[in-house]
Amino acid sequence: MKKNQLPRYQKIAWGMGGMTNDLINVISVLAIPIYSIALGVNPAWIGIALMIPRLWDAVSDPIMGHISDNFRSRWGRRRPLILVGAILLGISFPLLWTPNPAWGKNVLSVYLLVMLIGYYTAYTIWSVPWNALGYEMTSDYNERTRVQAWRAFFGTSAGLFIAWTYKFCFLFNENEVVGARYVGLLIGLIMMGTGIASVFFCRERVEAQKQEKIKLGPAFTTTLKNRPFLMVCGSLTLFIIGYFLVQPMAIYVNIYYVFKGSETARNAAATLTGLGGMLGAILGLLTIPGISWLATHWGKKKTLMLGMIITAFSFFSQIWTFMPAHPYMQLISFCIRAPSIAFIWLIIPSMVADICDVDELNTGLRREGMYGAVYGLILKIGVSIGLCLSGFLLTLAGIVPSVKVQSPESISNLRILFSAVPFVFTLAGVVLIYFYPLTEQKVNELKKEIDDMKNKKSQEA
């Protein structure tokens, strides 16, 4: 085995957390269908309920990153925290889907908000040290991409399930509100199992536990001064805002435009969403080895730009593929987008691991926990903005939740926003990543400087 190359079982064990990490998207898939369409809560209020916990989640990330970087135990800095977080995830997720339908609309909104705050707190406890562990498992430029390929594999595999969650609600019970309780329990158990795997099979860098502890304030501000890091985070945030702004719209476009608000529209829309997500996930799984190969031979930056451009095109295509005469045409957009998004989730974390080398050269410290936390903070702010404004975007389009047949003007506005908004935001992200400076040669030069610095300090000691 080559130097800095990891045993496959360690890459698989850590990568399994990708499923835990991606199953969080079930919330954005189910929140509006269950709480708005089924229970009648105003989508704007649901948008607010989704935004506030994500902001709390984002703010708590740097705190958790600081705790993880400075935590010391016989089992390491990361793994004990990962274990606690995974257990809490498995407990808190099912509680999101146990509201009493007899409650008033305001009570339902408050219940969703409180449960989301509890869930996202558990998610922070788990995700920050888990991400940091993935960044520090190897110092090899291309091996980092292979580690993230396993994350992408399991995360994309979760898409096979995520796409069907709304449909599963009907399969467990003809009342989707009751069915969501069974779906929530099943997902909670999966989260707990896959989230714990890295605790038992992965190892941490021993030398990192010997470094001096880091103060929160300076650690946070130093991270925000890293230019390549901000460029990567900015590009991803633009994509995330555009994606989550319109993600809830897909169900509305299908129900009110493709299926004309018929009695079976909700079930039919859930079926198409499931099929699209499943086919896209399968294609994503098939393309991950190719993406990993392309990134290691063509470069991470060029490969990421290619994936983002394809993703932008898939969003733009929705204006033609979501059609009443041919409902299944929309699967084309799903099948283009899902594999191209795999480019993003595979390559960007690998870039962040490289960026930690830049930071070590500047500070002399390994601070993967803080970088993963600030990365999560910026990302979650983008998700919060997208989810919050998604409800208002529906209102702006003129959609009325209690009306079975929407006005032609509202449908037209909905379709334009559904295609144009994510297209523009994703292309803006491509422009930003174009100026990203780190290449394989540059990262290897940084590592040589780091080794020289360590050798000099060792000789002086």
C-alpha positions in Angstrom: 0.0 0.0 0.0 1.4 3.4 -1.0 2.1 6.1 1.6 -1.0 8.0 2.7 -3.2 5.5 0.9 -6.0 4.2 3.1 -7.4 0.7 3.5 -10.7 0.4 1.5 -12.7 -0.5 4.6 -11.8 2.8 6.3 -12.9 4.8 3.2 -16.2 2.8 3.1 -16.9 3.2 6.8 -16.4 6.9 6.7 -18.3 7.2 3.4 -21.3 5.5 4.9 -21.9 8.8 6.8 -22.7 10.3 3.4 -26.0 8.5 3.7 -26.7 10.0 7.1 -25.6 13.4 5.8 -27.8 13.3 2.7 -30.9 11.9 4.4 -31.3 15.4 6.0 -32.8 16.4 2.6 -35.9 14.4 3.5 -37.0 17.4 5.6 -37.2 19.7 2.6 -39.0 16.9 0.6 -41.7 16.2 3.2 -42.1 19.5 5.2 -44.4 21.3 2.7 -46.3 18.3 1.4 -47.1 17.1 5.0 -47.4 20.3 6.9 -48.9 22.6 4.1 -50.7 20.4 1.6 -51.9 17.8 4.0 -52.3 19.8 7.3 -53.0 23.2 5.7 -50.2 25.3 7.2 -49.3 28.4 5.1 -46.1 27.6 3.1 -44.6 31.0 4.1 -44.8 30.0 7.8 -43.2 26.6 7.0 -40.4 28.5 5.2 -39.8 30.5 8.3 -39.9 27.3 10.5 -37.3 25.7 8.2 -35.1 28.8 8.1 -34.7 29.5 11.9 -33.3 26.1 12.9 -30.9 26.1 9.9 -29.6 29.5 11.1 -29.2 28.1 14.6 -27.5 25.1 13.0 -25.1 27.4 11.1 -24.2 29.5 14.2 -23.6 26.4 16.3 -21.3 24.8 13.7 -18.2 27.0 14.5 -18.7 26.3 18.2 -18.8 22.6 17.5 -15.8 22.9 15.3 -13.9 24.6 18.1 -15.0 21.8 20.5 -13.9 19.1 18.1 -10.5 20.6 17.3 -9.8 21.0 21.0 -11.4 17.8 22.3 -9.0 15.3 23.8 -9.7 11.7 24.7 -8.2 8.2 24.4 -10.5 7.6 21.5 -9.5 10.8 19.6 -10.9 14.3 18.9 -13.7 13.3 16.6 -15.1 9.8 17.2 -16.7 10.2 20.6 -18.6 13.2 19.3 -19.7 11.4 16.2 -21.1 8.5 18.3 -23.2 10.9 20.5 -24.4 12.8 17.5 -25.5 9.8 15.5 -27.6 8.4 18.4 -29.3 11.8 18.9 -30.1 11.9 15.2 -31.8 8.5 15.3 -34.0 9.7 18.2 -34.8 13.2 17.0 -35.7 12.6 13.4 -38.9 10.5 13.9 -40.2 13.2 16.3 -40.5 15.7 13.4 -43.3 13.7 11.9 -45.6 13.1 14.9 -47.8 16.2 15.0 -51.4 15.9 16.0 -53.6 16.8 13.0 -56.2 18.3 15.4 -53.8 21.0 16.5 -54.4 24.5 15.1 -52.2 25.9 12.3 -50.1 28.1 14.6 -49.5 25.2 17.0 -48.4 23.0 14.1 -45.9 25.6 13.0 -44.5 26.0 16.5 -44.2 22.2 16.8 -42.3 21.9 13.5 -40.0 24.7 14.6 -39.2 23.2 18.0 -38.6 19.7 16.6 -36.3 21.1 13.9 -34.2 23.0 16.4 -33.7 19.7 18.3 -32.9 17.7 15.2 -30.4 20.3 13.8 -28.6 20.5 17.1 -28.0 16.7 16.9 -27.0 17.1 13.3 -24.3 19.6 14.2 -22.9 17.4 17.0 -22.5 14.6 14.4 -21.7 16.3 11.1 -18.9 18.7 12.2 -16.5 16.0 13.6 -17.5 13.6 10.9 -16.6 16.0 8.1 -13.3 16.9 9.9 -12.4 13.2 10.2 -12.9 12.8 6.4 -10.6 15.8 5.7 -7.8 14.6 7.9 -7.8 10.8 7.0 -5.1 11.3 4.3 -2.8 14.0 3.1 -2.6 12.7 -0.5 -4.1 15.0 -3.1 -5.9 12.3 -5.2 -6.6 9.9 -2.3 -8.7 12.7 -0.8 -10.9 12.6 -3.9 -11.2 8.8 -3.5 -12.3 9.2 0.1 -15.0 11.7 -1.0 -16.0 9.3 -3.8 -17.3 6.9 -1.1 -19.1 9.7 0.6 -20.7 10.6 -2.7 -21.6 6.9 -3.4 -23.5 6.5 -0.1 -25.0 10.0 -0.3 -26.2 9.3 -3.8 -27.5 5.9 -2.7 -29.6 7.8 -0.1 -31.2 9.5 -3.1 -32.9 6.2 -4.0 -34.8 6.4 -0.8 -35.2 10.2 -0.5 -37.0 10.4 -3.8 -39.7 8.0 -2.6 -40.3 9.3 0.9 -43.4 11.2 0.0 -44.7 8.2 -1.9 -43.8 5.9 1.0 -46.1 7.9 3.2 -49.0 6.7 1.2 -47.8 3.2 1.1 -47.5 2.9 4.9 -51.0 4.5 5.4 -53.5 6.0 3.0 -53.3 9.1 5.2 -49.9 10.6 4.4 -49.7 12.3 7.8 -49.8 8.9 9.6 -47.6 7.3 7.0 -44.9 10.0 7.6 -44.5 8.7 11.1 -43.4 5.3 9.9 -41.1 6.8 7.3 -39.5 9.0 9.9 -38.8 6.1 12.2 -37.2 4.1 9.4 -35.0 7.0 8.4 -34.0 7.7 12.0 -32.7 4.1 12.4 -30.8 4.3 9.1 -29.2 7.6 10.2 -28.1 6.1 13.4 -26.6 3.0 11.9 -24.7 4.7 9.0 -23.6 7.6 11.2 -21.9 5.4 13.7 -19.8 3.3 11.3 -16.8 5.6 11.2 -16.5 5.5 15.0 -15.5 1.8 14.9 -13.5 1.5 11.7 -11.7 4.8 11.1 -8.6 6.2 12.8 -7.5 9.8 13.5 -4.1 11.5 13.3 -2.4 10.9 16.6 0.0 13.9 16.3 -2.9 16.3 16.0 -4.0 15.6 19.5 -0.6 16.9 20.7 -0.9 20.3 19.2 -1.8 23.4 21.2 -5.5 24.2 21.8 -7.0 26.9 19.6 -9.1 29.8 20.8 -12.5 30.2 19.1 -12.4 33.8 18.0 -9.0 33.8 16.3 -9.6 30.4 14.8 -12.9 31.6 13.3 -11.6 34.9 11.9 -8.4 33.2 10.4 -10.6 30.7 8.6 -12.6 33.5 7.0 -9.5 35.1 5.7 -8.6 32.1 3.5 -9.4 33.2 0.0 -9.5 29.8 -1.8 -11.9 28.6 1.0 -14.2 31.5 0.6 -14.3 31.0 -3.2 -15.3 27.4 -2.9 -17.9 28.1 -0.2 -19.3 31.0 -2.2 -19.7 29.0 -5.3 -21.5 26.2 -3.5 -23.7 28.6 -1.6 -24.9 30.2 -4.9 -25.9 26.8 -6.2 -27.6 25.8 -2.9 -29.7 29.0 -2.7 -30.9 28.5 -6.2 -31.6 24.8 -5.7 -33.6 25.2 -2.4 -35.4 28.2 -3.6 -37.3 26.1 -6.1 -37.1 22.5 -4.8 -40.6 22.7 -3.1 -41.9 24.1 -6.4 -41.6 20.7 -8.2 -44.5 19.2 -6.3 -46.6 22.3 -7.0 -45.7 22.3 -10.7 -46.8 18.6 -10.9 -50.0 18.9 -8.9 -51.3 22.2 -10.4 -49.8 22.2 -13.9 -48.9 18.7 -15.0 -51.9 17.0 -13.4 -54.3 20.0 -13.3 -55.1 19.6 -9.6 -57.0 16.3 -10.1 -58.0 14.1 -7.2 -55.0 11.8 -7.8 -52.6 14.6 -8.5 -50.7 14.4 -5.2 -50.2 10.7 -5.4 -49.1 10.9 -9.1 -46.7 13.8 -8.3 -45.2 11.7 -5.5 -44.7 8.8 -7.9 -43.0 10.9 -10.5 -40.7 12.5 -7.9 -39.8 9.0 -6.7 -39.1 7.7 -10.2 -37.0 10.8 -11.1 -35.0 10.7 -7.9 -34.4 6.9 -8.2 -33.3 7.1 -11.8 -31.1 10.1 -11.1 -29.5 8.3 -8.1 -28.8 5.2 -10.1 -27.1 7.3 -12.8 -25.3 9.2 -10.1 -23.9 5.9 -8.7 -22.8 4.8 -12.1 -21.0 8.0 -12.8 -19.1 8.4 -9.5 -16.1 6.2 -10.6 -15.9 8.3 -13.8 -16.0 11.6 -11.9 -13.3 10.4 -9.5 -11.1 9.4 -12.4 -11.7 12.6 -14.2 -10.9 14.7 -11.1 -7.6 12.8 -10.6 -6.6 13.1 -14.2 -8.1 16.3 -15.5 -8.1 18.3 -12.3 -10.6 19.1 -9.6 -11.4 22.6 -10.7 -12.2 21.8 -14.4 -14.2 18.7 -13.4 -16.3 20.8 -10.9 -17.0 23.5 -13.5 -18.2 20.8 -16.0 -20.5 19.3 -13.4 -22.0 22.7 -12.5 -22.6 23.7 -16.1 -24.4 20.4 -16.7 -26.5 21.0 -13.6 -27.4 24.5 -14.7 -28.6 23.1 -18.1 -30.7 20.5 -16.3 -32.6 23.3 -14.4 -33.1 25.2 -17.6 -34.6 22.2 -19.3 -37.5 22.0 -16.8 -39.4 24.6 -18.7 -39.8 22.0 -21.5 -39.8 18.7 -19.7 -42.6 19.4 -17.1 -45.5 19.1 -19.6 -49.2 17.9 -19.0 -49.2 16.0 -22.3 -46.1 14.0 -21.4 -45.7 13.9 -17.6 -42.8 11.4 -17.8 -40.6 13.8 -19.8 -39.6 15.5 -16.6 -37.5 12.4 -15.8 -35.0 13.7 -18.4 -34.2 16.7 -16.2 -33.9 14.4 -13.1 -31.6 12.1 -15.0 -29.3 14.9 -16.1 -29.2 16.7 -12.8 -28.6 14.0 -10.3 -25.4 12.7 -11.8 -24.1 16.2 -12.4 -24.7 17.2 -8.8 -22.5 14.2 -7.8 -19.6 16.3 -9.3 -20.3 19.0 -6.7 -20.6 16.8 -3.6 -17.6 14.7 -4.5 -15.1 17.4 -5.5 -15.8 20.4 -3.2 -15.1 18.5 0.1 -11.8 17.2 -1.5 -11.0 20.8 -2.2 -11.6 21.8 1.4 -9.2 19.1 2.5 -6.5 20.7 0.2 -7.3 24.1 1.6 -6.5 22.8 5.1 -2.9 22.4 3.9 -2.8 26.1 3.1 -4.0 26.8 6.6 -1.4 24.5 8.2 1.3 26.3 6.3 0.0 29.7 7.6 -0.8 28.7 11.2 1.2 25.5 11.8 -2.0 23.8 13.0 -4.5 21.2 11.7 -7.9 22.8 12.0 -10.2 20.5 9.9 -12.9 20.9 12.6 -13.1 24.6 12.2 -12.9 24.5 8.4 -15.7 21.9 8.2 -17.7 24.0 10.7 -17.4 27.3 8.8 -18.0 25.5 5.5 -21.2 24.1 7.1 -22.1 27.6 8.5 -21.8 29.2 5.1 -23.6 26.3 3.4 -26.5 26.3 5.9 -27.0 30.0 5.6 -27.5 29.4 1.9 -29.9 26.6 2.6 -31.8 28.7 5.2 -32.1 31.6 2.7 -33.3 29.2 0.0 -35.9 27.4 2.2 -37.2 30.6 3.8 -37.6 32.4 0.5 -39.1 29.3 -1.2 -42.4 29.7 0.6 -42.5 33.4 -0.3 -41.6 32.6 -3.9 -44.6 30.4 -4.1 -46.7 33.2 -2.7 -45.1 35.7 -5.1 -46.1 33.3 -8.0 -49.7 33.6 -6.8 -50.1 30.0 -5.5 -53.0 29.5 -3.0 -52.6 26.2 -1.0 -56.3 25.7 -0.4 -57.3 26.1 -4.0 -57.3 22.9 -6.2 -57.1 24.8 -9.5 -54.6 27.7 -9.7 -54.9 30.7 -12.1 -53.1 30.5 -15.5 -51.0 33.5 -14.4 -49.9 31.8 -11.2 -49.0 28.6 -13.2 -47.0 30.6 -15.7 -45.1 32.5 -13.0 -44.4 29.2 -11.2 -42.9 27.5 -14.2 -40.6 30.4 -15.1 -39.3 30.8 -11.6 -38.9 27.0 -11.3 -36.5 26.9 -14.3 -34.8 30.3 -14.3 -33.8 30.9 -10.7 -31.6 27.8 -10.1 -30.1 28.2 -13.7 -28.9 31.7 -13.0 -27.6 31.0 -9.5 -25.6 27.9 -10.6 -23.9 29.7 -13.5 -22.9 32.4 -11.1 -21.2 29.7 -9.0 -19.3 28.5 -12.1 -17.9 32.0 -12.7 -16.7 32.1 -9.1 -15.0 28.7 -9.1 -13.2 29.7 -12.4 -10.8 31.9 -10.3 -10.0 29.1 -7.7 -6.2 29.0 -7.5 -5.2 25.5 -6.1 -4.0 22.8 -8.4 -2.3 19.4 -7.7 1.1 20.9 -8.3 0.4 23.9 -6.0 -0.9 21.6 -3.2 2.2 19.3 -3.5 4.4 22.4 -3.2 2.5 23.5 -0.1 3.1 20.0 1.5 6.8 20.2 0.8 6.9 23.6 2.5 5.0 22.2 5.5 7.4 19.2 5.8 10.4 21.6 5.6 8.8 23.7 8.3 8.3 20.7 10.6 11.8 19.4 10.0 13.2 22.8 10.9 11.2 23.0 14.1 12.3 19.5 15.0 16.0 20.3 14.4 15.6 23.5 16.5 14.0 21.5 19.4 
